[in-house]
Amino acid sequence: MSTLTVLVLLFSYNTSRSSTALVAAEGRQVTTTSKSSDSTGSTSGSSAASSTDSAGQDPSAASGSTSSAGSSGSSASSSAAKTYSGDAIMTRYGNVQVQITVKNGKITAADVLQVPMNDRHDEMINSMAVPVYNDEAVSAQSAQIDVVSGATYTWQGYTQSLQSAIDQAHL
């Protein structure tokens, strides 16, 4: 009887919080990807970022897809801030795409254009990990950032996309 009680309690325990509250608490916006979306962060200038469809994802589970247009230039040395969108990197759970803002040859901001948000687990992990990755990218001024425990796949996609954006910016 005690085994049955333990199993009932284990399976009824709610381990995640609402991602909306987490995102609101962080004051950051995290976008989502779905199977039916083919978002391309368009750039004007030397190159354009491309995206591939995420495989194996239920489009009804995602809340939508956001694409963002960023301007890009060929030189990172001017004083005007310029944005560069990295390649969309396919991970096990969906695409990850990073955009950086560069001013005076320094990364001043890093934001995600795409990150998997297909279920509550994705929402919980990425709403906590992405702000950390964004801050680390600005602090490190490179793609050499630490992984957040539990968000390894996001980290792999994030660092690859970040490096692609850094390469475009010629940093």
NORQUIUR-V986684 format. One record per pair of residues at least 4 apart in sequence whose C-alpha atoms are under 6 Angstrom apart, sorted by the first residue. I is the first residue (numbers start at 1). GAP is how many residues later the second one is. Records with the same first field share a line. If there is no record, write none. Layout:
I=GAP ; GAP
This chain:
6=4
19=4 ; 104 ; 105
20=4
21=4
23=5 ; 104
31=83
32=33 ; 82 ; 83 ; 84 ; 85
33=32 ; 81 ; 83
34=25 ; 28
35=18 ; 19 ; 22 ; 24
38=15
39=12 ; 28
40=10 ; 11
41=8 ; 26 ; 27 ; 28
42=6 ; 27
43=5 ; 27 ; 28 ; 29
44=27 ; 28
45=27 ; 28
46=28
49=36 ; 37 ; 38
50=37
51=37
54=40 ; 41
61=57
62=56
70=13
71=12
72=10 ; 11 ; 12
76=29 ; 93
77=27 ; 28
78=26
79=24 ; 25
81=21 ; 22
82=19 ; 20
83=17 ; 18
84=15 ; 16 ; 81
85=14 ; 80
86=12 ; 13 ; 75 ; 76 ; 78 ; 79
87=74 ; 77
88=7 ; 8 ; 9
89=6 ; 7 ; 68
90=4 ; 5
91=4
94=22
95=20
96=18 ; 19 ; 61 ; 62
97=15 ; 16 ; 17 ; 64
98=13 ; 14 ; 15 ; 63 ; 64
99=11 ; 12 ; 13
100=9 ; 10
101=6 ; 7 ; 8
102=4 ; 5 ; 6
107=31 ; 34
109=29
110=24
117=5 ; 6
122=4
123=4
126=4
136=4 ; 9
137=4
143=16 ; 19 ; 20
147=8
154=4
155=4
158=4
166=5
